[in-house]
Amino acid sequence: RPGDFFQAMPAASGALGLALVKWTGVVADPDPGQPNVNALIALSDMTNGQPVAVLAGNRVTALRTAAMTAIAAKRLARADSNALAFIGTGVQARSHLAALQPMFPGLTKASLFGRTPASVASFAGAVRAAGLEAVISANAREAVESADIAVTSVPAAQGLRPFLDGAWIKPGAFASMVDLGRSWRPDTIRDLDI
């Protein structure tokens, strides 16, 4: 269907004697209450080809993606950043909060904007539990304009139209487009100060 895709991501380590493939399925319109990204990892012994393990891969996917953002933010975001924004409040928002907060000790608040009130409320609880002020934004612009670090993780969905404007990012702010930029209006990406 439009917006659905599958990826096979292989890796091998001679030093560890292991090979693996992470199989990821992304569906634009999952069943209610289900994630739109699901992954499975198959790990094999390189010397004999025997399977060693089959692992659920959703947590690994969330951790790996957040780790990539954290590496980029460490280099590109201002060290004195104090305000986060999350456009999308699901699994990726949670993993990014966990990855970014220790790297930026000056963080005091996170502005949140998501599709469903239940998801936003649940993530707001996680933000507060992490010791930050959770600000539920009335609209995406309000959240993005207030951020030193913005993370967008809007899931693919049929009929989704880009709604974020690059001009909303304040000078010196860092944006991680975890959603492959699908939530950003392409004509405004050039407005980002790169």
N, C-alpha and C positions, 0 to 999 in steps of 0.2 A: 504494500500500500504506500501511497505518498508519505514521506517522512519516516518510514521504517528502514532500518538497515542493520546489517550484521558485520562484525569484524572478527578476524582471527589475528591475534598478535603473538607470534612465536618469539621465544628467547632461549638461549642456551648458555651454560657456563661450564667450560672444560675444567676449571678449577674445582667446581662443586660436583662435576659429573652428572649434571641434571639438565634436562631440556623441558620446556613447558610451552603450552599454548593457552592463551586466555581468549575464550570465545565470548563475545559480547553481543547481545541483541538489544537494539533500541527500537521501541515502538512509539509512534506519535500519540496514540490514544489507547493507553493501557486500560485494563479493567479497573473500575473504581476502587481506590484504596491500594492499588498496586504500583510499584515503581515503573518508570518508563525505560530504565536501563537495568539489565540483568546480565550477570557474568558468571562464567564457570571456568575453572582453571584445571587443566590436566597436566600433571607432573610425571615425568618419566626418567628412569635411570639411563644415562647415555651409554653405559657400557653394554647393557643387554637389552635395552629398549622396553623393559618391563614398566608398567605403570606403578608409580610409587604412591600417588595420592590424587584424588579428585576433590577439589575445594570449591565451596561457594565463593564467588568472586566479587560480590557487590561491595563488601567492606574494603577489599584491596583496591577496587576501582576508585572508591571515594578517597582513600588515603593517598593513592598515587597522584590523583588529580590535584588534591590540596597541596601535596608536597611540591608539585611543579609550580603552583601559584606562589607558595612560600619562598621558593628559591628565587623566582623573579622579583617578588616584593622586597626581599632582603636587599637586592641590588638596585631596584628602581624606585621603591616607595620611600617617602621621607621617613627618617628614623624617628621623628617626633610625631608621627601620625597618631591622632587620638580618636578619630571617628571612622567607623566602618559603615558600609551600606551593603545590604544583601537584597538583590532583586531575584526572587526565587528563594523559598524558605524550606527546601526539602533536604535530602541527604547531603548534597554537595555543600549547602550552606553550613550545615553542622560540621562537616569535616574541615571546611575552610576556617570556621571560627576556631576550632581546636588547633589548626596549624598556624594561624596568624597571631593569635593572642600572645603566645609566649615570645614571639619574635618582636613584638611591638608593645613593650611594657607600659607605654603611655596611653593605651587605648582605654577609653572611658565609656563609650556608647556605641550602639549599633542601630542604624535605622533599617527597618524591615518593610519590604513590600512583596506580597505574594498573591497567588491566584485565589486561594481559599482561606477564609477566616480561621478555619481549624488549623491549617498548616502554619499560618502566621502566629497564632496564639501558642501553639506547641513550641515553635522555634523561639518565640519571645521568652518562654520559660527557660529554655536552654541558655539563652543569652544572659538572663538574670542569674541563673545558677553559676555561670562563669564569672559573675561579679561585675558585669557591665550593665549600663542602663539600656533598656530595650525601648526604642521609639518606633511605634507602629505608624508608618507614614501613610498619609491619605492618598498619595499618588507616587509614582516612580520618580518623577522629577524632584520632588521634595527630598526623597531619600538620597538620590545620586548627588544633588547639589551640596548636600551637607557632608559628603564623605571625603576623607583623605585616601581611603582604600575602598573601592567598590568591587563587589563580586557579583557577576550576573550568571545565574544558572537556571535559566528559563527552559523547561523541557520543550522538546519538539511537540507540536500539536497541529492537527489539520486546521487550516485557516489562520494560524498565528501570523500576525503582521508585526514587523519591527516597530517598536514604540519608544525606544530610548534615543536620546539626542546627544551626540558627542559634545555639543556646546554646553551641556549641563555639567560636565566634569570641570571642577575648578582647577586653575593652574597649579601644577605641582602634584595633583592627585594621581593615584595609580588605579587602573581598572584591569581586572582579570575577567576576560570574556569566556568563562567556562562553557557557556552555551554555544560556542563556536560563532559568537557574534550574531546569532539569529534574532536576538531581541533588540539589536542596534540598527537604526535606520542607516543603510549603506551610504546615503548621500551626506551623512553627518560625521562619518568616521574620520574624514579629513580634518574635522574641527578639533580632534584630540591633539593635544600638544605632545608630539612624539619627539 
